[in-house]
């Protein structure tokens, strides 16, 4: 039997993340989340379950919230990926969602926060007129074990409302 | 919040200032364990038993060692010299034979029991290679119930005060209850993990190993690891980073902590282990599973004169660091806020072939509060009294404070330090408009809805000593540095400590830096558990800052205490039951909680609301179920259900500061657990009310299956 080593199996992959291009070599089985964290050094994307339920690894792929633990790196070429590292402005000014999570105490341990921020960013951009009930349903995609969600909902709602003003 | 308008230099204690911790967490610059890497690091994978109980005939690692990227693989023989993991708290000699070795040798005792480790150059390769391990186990019959006769029974905790037998002999009525709480746990969103990094030392200790991913009790864990691996205490250094939730589970000393440290020292390279979620569900401490049989001797007025209770505590396959902590707390806090002049309890610790159990937020209180409050509801029903009226008749009056409960727990005698339980209850009732709310719910029931209200009361405990050390000094840039041996598990302790320090010194809290969880910065430290940090570390910060203010010199102080502080609360739940599915929706949830004095009300409310989410999970959703062979049936987030925003009710918090603790100069009590404590009790009572079946719910979680079965009978 011919042994195929993992290194041999790695294929070149180009990821476009937050406007930057990363040229990496990834085995076909390598998840997008691991590629972002280990190969691109973008550790803001967190892994809470690696089976697509908790949403801590949520990133935006072409503007849509996606579980990066359920996508392979090799499937992620030719798309625009955005992670939590790309939310704040280059001068460090926080994104309105980041500012709102801070002001409304929308985080405690902060582990789920990048996932909630990216999920919310997707909502903000695709459904700025979303109603309260739909917002709760959309935010129910992700798990938080610290906050009881109330302040997360308040945070996102405040940004949506400010956008309408 | 108006934070930007807040005047600098004003009072800080009691202000809802924004957290110091948040910026790195918001921009993706957190340093959680998995985010830390070092050049040349290796990756460890644990091979675990997939049999609940059996004789370990052999562990064969030849194929593992031949696999790509593997550097080492070991079974129990390699670490046979490492002793079993000792108790951190509430140890008993009778429990010592049940302590866990870091790798199972002769027997496996639960699915998930570590039997070997694989260390490889890459985490994917470590996981591939671990699949090649051949573990030969001859299965034995598993013990799956704490109440079954075959369960090892090392110890019963016994307590008796007053004349229980006389109270029962003279009782107007005896009210009896059997109730059970299901097995669930903290499930922090970040799994456990550890990175051990050998470093060349130039100090007297020589070479050292730094531990990243250490949490909760860094000083204890580092000292214990050093002791177990025959190192000098100063050779193991804790480097606490960001911690993705604690809840009692994370940061206890587990076999993996020893295995990773051992591997790093043996191989001379950094070794990293990041638990995966399935592992977490079978390997990290479970909690809560207790089965009660309680009786109350009640007089003609509905006043409980005695409680006589027995419970079986399902400890799982081993006794871990918490020893008998959870059943000890169950015994001590079962009488709760009520007078109960005579009291007897027996907590029977039983070993089963499930994941070992430890503490989880409000340990022993979530369980015993469920049972006690169910018992009070049953008294109310049998005496045809309003549930609130029964509680009024039994509450300890404010004049009786401080109230010696006549029992000891965690090495302290349990004396409620202050409280006006009646006043808090009335405040809750006024807030919800008790009478009119009951009428409107009755009206909705008449119209066909299954909707009801439930109330639960409790006493919490906080501020466990015996000491906390703090150093405070002014920095050259005008800032102030606080060094503590406490830890952060994500609760906002840096902000709270900075507020106390800033308040005393008249500097802004943003100019105070709080350093914690670094064991080489301060000689000793107790860490973060038992809602202790705000009280113990907070008071130590207050004393140190006060000394600095007086002398102008850097100050180092120790705050000692022999007693805990006792916050108290009342929960109310309104729930709706779906007659078709048995599903329960919590429509409204109210927590009244007295914390003596709130350093940062926003953070306290955050603790309470988050605590409610975990309590709702334990009351309705979360359950580590097993099949008859001991196979765990909840090993992913698909089958272990936690509340999402869709299940979480809106929570109204009535934060109360009626009863400052007389035991410390700031009047502080801890706030970390009271959001969780009475969720099971209040929700169960509300379900009873909704389905018009008093006393129906006697086990948690009240799953749709369980509620449907109640509706059918």
Interface residues (C-beta under 8 A of the other chain):
Chain A: X3 X5 X6 X27 X29 X30 X37 X42 X43 X44 X45 X46 X47 X48 X49 X50 X51 X53 X54 X56 X83 X84 X85 X87 X88 X94 X98 X101 X102 X103 X104 X105 X107 X108 X109 X110 X111 X112 X113 X114 X117 X136 X137 X139 X140 X141 X142 X143 X144 X145 X146 X147 X148 X149 X150 X151 X152 X153
Chain B: X1 X3 X18 X19 X21 X22 X23 X25 X26 X27 X28 X29 X30 X32 X34 X35 X68 X69 X122 X124 X125 X186 X187 X188 X189 X190 X191 X242 X243 X244 X245 X246 X247 X276 X277 X489 X490 X491 X492 X602 X603 X606 X609 X610 X611 X612 X613 X614 X636 X637 X638 X642 X643 X644 X645 X646 X648 X650 X651 X675
